[in-house]
Amino acid sequence: MSSCSKDTDPADVDVFAGTFRGDIGYTDDEKNISQANGSVFVTKVNANYNFRFSDGIPDLTGVEFKRQDDNTMVSVGSDGTGVITINKDRLVIGFTRSGRTWSADCGR
């Protein structure tokens, strides 16, 4: 006999955390990085998500999300503009904060 907690939210760490691979990019006043075979490692810290990019792209941290449905999260607020959409299979980023822009179109 086994039981599942009704308090376990499928939008928690397990479904969205991990490595996504695909097209990534970053621009600021000094850098313009574009990589067709890059990766983004997603982690959750408390209520926020962090995105660690490969290829010398600075991390994007402290992004707050809301659940769009049982399998998809969408960024909200987080001191920036644009959108980050994440589900268990796909990560799409078009996000600007403090004059820096991150992009990604990745899958698992």
Beta strands, then each sheet from edge to edge (+ up, - down):
strand 1: 18-27
strand 2: 32-45
strand 3: 48-53
strand 4: 60-69
strand 5: 72-76
strand 6: 81-87
strand 7: 90-97
strand 8: 100-107
sheet 1: 1+ 2- 3+ 4- 5+ 6- 7+ 8- 1+
end
